[in-house]
Amino acid sequence: MYVAHLSLHDFRSYATAEVALEPGVTAFIGRNGQGKTNLVEAIDYLSRLTSHRVATDAPLVRSGADQAVVRAAVVKDGRQAVLEVELNPGRANRARVNKSPLPRTRDLVGLVRTVVFSPEDLTLVKGDPSDRRRFLDDLLVLRTPRLAGTRADYDRVLKQRNSLLKTAGLARGSAREGALATLAVWDEQLAQHGAELLEARLALVDDLRPYVGKAYETVARGASRDDAEIEYRPSLPLPSDEGRQSSNFRGELKEAILTELERRRKDELDRGISLVGPHRDELLLWLGHGPTVQDPRHQEGDDPALSGARLPVKGYASHGESWSFALALRLASYDLLRSDGDDPILILDDVFAELDSERRAQLADLVAGAEQVLVTAAVPEDVPAALAGARFVVAGGEVTRAGAAADA
């Protein structure tokens, strides 16, 4: 799979842009603020209908414009399709395939698949649990696009339920009784959508785990594939491991959510917020494979007894180890998507400037064989020699083909 042509209209800094692309490596070179990242952000947006840089669509529309359009000709298995999304902040976005409107914008998700490496990836390791949940859900939707609907339904129910919890917590008498009766309806919906999302996340972590270990062994000096581990920690007790093999596992998860909601009812009413469900879960990242150490007040180097211990990455890992783990998560995502039978488009957005020379060379060697790799860099020297290929110079709102480069 690769993008053969990209067209932008009022997207970010571009009034218009037309860029012809090809398989292999393409690098966009330009100083900060010239618009090189905007180009790859547009392609990634077509993949996930969200940006890896901002949380809302409004910043993606050029200042002074009412809407933006991103259009790309995508080639897969020798066949070409034109994907298009129209961004309308404050109104519904629209999507088309080969000029035909899609019933729902989210039906576009997964038709082109991307994996993005960027400086923001460090938040996967050092950021909040919401950053890691978003990582899992984005990967889930790329693998199984229908789950975009599940996630949207869950978020909608969660918002309504939180509003009702605040109302019920303040109400008295018959008004409180009515609010609590309505809450039971939202409990049922939260448990239904939450069980489907939780089941999918658990399966994804199981599938992703061996790829993370393998990728970490590749990018971290002297590491083995047992040195990096991921673990899904839910906000409620789960059925037994044997139960996960059951054909009714989703039903068991739904009942577990409902049971925990009932147990935490008073806490939720007191706080006016939902405390149970996938939105409260965490993806734990571990280094090492010895006994688990939980207290982040200690560092491994402070106590010889901790050498080889299983340590949480957040709070223990050095800057280099954190970067290696972040890279391992992205590489594992890429390898998992490839195992599904599709070669995602790799986007390396200003990532090489953040890496030391060894990790820079390792990453370049690992991804050089991908069907399409899109690289952004401030200067040509930031692009490793292993990623020689087509070059575009981005400056002053113009994207100019500089030809193929034999060397970085």
Secondary structure by P-SEA (a helix, b strand, c coil): ccccbbbbcccccccbbbbbbbccbbbbbbcccccaaaaaaaaaaaacccccccccccccccccccbbbbbbbcccccbbbbbbbbbbcccbbbbbcccccccccccccccbbbbbbcccccccccccaaaaaaaaaaaaaaacccaaaaaaaaaaaaaaaaaaaaaaaaccaaaaaaaaaaaaaaaaaaaaaaaaaaaaaaaaaaaaaaaaaaaaaacccccccccbbbbbbccccccccccccccaaaaaaaaaaaaaaaaaaaaaaaacccccccccccccccccccccccccccccccccccccccccccccccaaaaaaaaaaaaaaaaaaaaaaccccbbbbccccccccaaaaaaaaaacccccbbbbbbccccccccccccbbbbbcccbbbbccccccc
